[in-house]
């Protein structure tokens, strides 16, 4: 009974079931978690590579932001997603691991309205200054936001037991490179 919360459905079998249902992005997300949790699993690594190549072919090649979003998720213990998104709630690119039942894109879309409001407060109250970053922390997740431009922000979603400070740091030091890609 005590281990029920620790059971993970993030397996290669589950990823293949998603693939059979034409859910390529979910399958890739699960394979990313399988590979991250068990880097010595060569068959999962190979399958992940195949699926990511297939995804890139279907979507006109790899997205230029992918290297940054992937880096943050891979380097931050407990990170489950990273995105470059507009304050209008439309994602430019996201990288997610695991087959969480939580819809990260929808969560970030909802949070983008709050992010836009906080950005606006900083602009309307010059004595306060512009928002550099902020964190929304719940019982199970922390979401770190870093505005990039007037229209876009960078965000990472980290499990509550993860290293939120490291995610915040990596968003800050990676932001200038992401800004270059936005230009």
C-alpha positions as CSV (number, residue, x, y, z in Angstrom):
1,X,0.0,0.0,0.0
2,X,2.8,2.4,0.8
3,X,4.4,2.1,-2.6
4,X,1.3,2.9,-4.6
5,X,2.4,6.5,-5.1
6,X,5.8,5.4,-6.4
7,X,4.5,3.2,-9.2
8,X,5.4,4.6,-12.5
9,X,3.6,3.8,-15.8
10,X,6.5,5.4,-17.7
11,X,7.8,2.3,-19.4
12,X,8.8,1.4,-22.9
13,X,5.6,-0.7,-23.2
14,X,3.4,2.2,-22.3
15,X,5.3,4.4,-24.8
16,X,4.7,1.8,-27.5
17,X,1.0,1.7,-26.6
18,X,0.8,5.5,-27.0
19,X,2.6,5.1,-30.3
20,X,-0.1,2.6,-31.5
21,X,-2.7,5.3,-30.7
22,X,-0.8,7.8,-32.8
23,X,0.3,9.8,-29.7
24,X,3.9,10.3,-30.9
25,X,4.7,13.2,-28.5
26,X,3.5,11.2,-25.5
27,X,5.5,8.2,-26.5
28,X,8.6,10.4,-26.9
29,X,8.0,12.0,-23.5
30,X,7.8,8.6,-21.8
31,X,10.9,7.3,-23.6
32,X,12.8,10.4,-22.5
33,X,12.0,9.6,-18.9
34,X,12.9,5.9,-19.4
35,X,16.3,6.9,-20.8
36,X,16.9,9.6,-18.2
37,X,16.1,7.1,-15.4
38,X,18.1,4.3,-16.9
39,X,20.8,5.6,-19.3
40,X,22.3,2.1,-19.8
41,X,19.1,1.0,-21.5
42,X,20.5,1.0,-25.0
43,X,17.3,-0.3,-26.7
44,X,15.2,2.6,-25.2
45,X,17.9,5.1,-26.2
46,X,17.9,3.8,-29.8
47,X,14.1,3.8,-29.9
48,X,13.9,7.4,-28.5
49,X,16.4,8.5,-31.2
50,X,14.2,6.9,-33.9
51,X,11.0,8.5,-32.6
52,X,12.6,11.9,-32.3
53,X,13.9,11.7,-35.9
54,X,10.5,10.7,-37.0
55,X,8.9,13.6,-35.1
56,X,11.5,16.0,-36.7
57,X,10.7,14.8,-40.2
58,X,7.0,15.3,-39.6
59,X,7.5,18.8,-38.2
60,X,10.0,20.1,-40.7
61,X,13.2,19.5,-38.7
62,X,14.2,20.1,-35.1
63,X,13.0,23.2,-33.4
64,X,15.9,25.6,-32.6
65,X,14.9,26.0,-29.0
66,X,15.0,22.3,-28.3
67,X,18.6,22.2,-27.3
68,X,17.9,24.7,-24.5
69,X,14.7,23.2,-23.2
70,X,16.2,19.8,-23.3
71,X,19.4,21.0,-21.5
72,X,17.4,22.4,-18.6
73,X,15.2,19.3,-18.2
74,X,18.2,16.9,-18.4
75,X,20.4,18.9,-16.1
76,X,17.9,19.7,-13.3
77,X,17.1,16.8,-11.0
78,X,13.3,16.6,-10.8
79,X,12.6,18.7,-13.9
80,X,9.8,17.4,-16.0
81,X,9.3,20.1,-18.6
82,X,10.7,23.3,-20.0
83,X,9.1,25.6,-22.6
84,X,9.5,28.8,-24.6
85,X,6.0,30.3,-24.7
86,X,4.2,33.4,-25.6
87,X,2.4,35.5,-22.9
88,X,-0.6,34.7,-25.1
89,X,-0.4,31.1,-24.0
90,X,0.9,29.7,-27.3
91,X,4.0,27.5,-26.9
92,X,6.9,27.9,-29.3
93,X,8.7,24.8,-28.2
94,X,8.5,22.5,-25.2
95,X,10.5,19.5,-24.0
96,X,8.9,17.1,-21.5
97,X,9.9,13.8,-19.9
98,X,7.6,11.2,-18.5
99,X,4.0,10.4,-19.3
100,X,2.5,12.4,-16.5
101,X,-1.3,12.6,-16.4
102,X,-0.8,16.3,-15.9
103,X,-1.1,18.3,-19.2
104,X,1.9,20.6,-18.8
105,X,1.1,22.7,-21.9
106,X,-2.4,23.4,-20.6
107,X,-0.9,24.2,-17.1
108,X,1.6,26.7,-18.6
109,X,-1.1,28.2,-20.9
110,X,-3.2,28.9,-17.8
111,X,-0.2,30.3,-15.9
112,X,0.7,32.5,-18.9
113,X,-2.2,34.8,-18.0
114,X,-0.7,35.3,-14.5
115,X,2.7,35.8,-16.0
116,X,1.4,38.5,-18.3
117,X,-0.3,40.3,-15.3
118,X,2.9,40.2,-13.3
119,X,4.9,41.6,-16.2
120,X,2.3,44.3,-16.7
121,X,2.5,45.3,-13.0
122,X,6.3,45.8,-13.3
123,X,5.8,48.0,-16.4
124,X,3.0,50.1,-14.8
125,X,4.9,50.6,-11.6
126,X,8.4,51.8,-12.7
127,X,9.5,52.2,-9.1
128,X,9.1,48.4,-8.6
129,X,10.8,47.5,-11.8
130,X,10.3,44.8,-14.4
131,X,9.8,41.3,-13.2
132,X,13.0,39.2,-13.8
133,X,11.6,35.9,-12.7
134,X,9.0,34.3,-10.4
135,X,8.0,30.9,-9.1
136,X,4.6,29.4,-8.7
137,X,4.9,26.6,-6.1
138,X,2.2,24.1,-5.4
139,X,2.2,20.9,-3.3
140,X,3.7,18.8,-6.1
141,X,5.3,21.2,-8.6
142,X,7.3,24.4,-8.8
143,X,7.0,26.4,-12.1
144,X,9.8,29.0,-12.7
145,X,9.1,31.8,-15.2
146,X,11.7,34.1,-16.8
147,X,10.3,36.8,-19.2
148,X,12.5,37.0,-22.3
149,X,10.8,39.8,-24.4
150,X,7.6,41.7,-24.3
151,X,5.9,38.7,-25.9
152,X,7.7,35.6,-24.7
153,X,8.9,33.8,-21.6
154,X,11.0,30.8,-20.7
155,X,9.6,28.4,-18.0
156,X,10.6,25.2,-16.3
157,X,8.4,22.8,-14.3
158,X,10.1,20.9,-11.5
159,X,8.7,18.3,-9.1
160,X,8.5,19.5,-5.5
161,X,11.5,17.4,-4.5
162,X,13.6,18.7,-7.4
163,X,16.2,21.4,-7.5
164,X,14.2,24.5,-8.1
165,X,17.2,26.8,-7.5
166,X,19.2,25.0,-10.2
167,X,16.3,25.4,-12.7
168,X,16.1,29.1,-11.9
169,X,19.8,29.5,-12.4
170,X,19.8,27.6,-15.7
171,X,16.9,29.6,-17.0
172,X,18.8,32.8,-16.2
173,X,22.1,31.8,-17.8
174,X,20.4,30.2,-20.8
175,X,18.0,33.1,-21.5
176,X,20.5,35.2,-23.6
177,X,21.0,32.3,-26.0
178,X,17.2,31.8,-26.3
179,X,16.8,35.5,-26.9
180,X,19.3,35.2,-29.8
181,X,17.1,32.5,-31.4
182,X,14.0,34.7,-31.0
183,X,15.6,37.5,-33.0
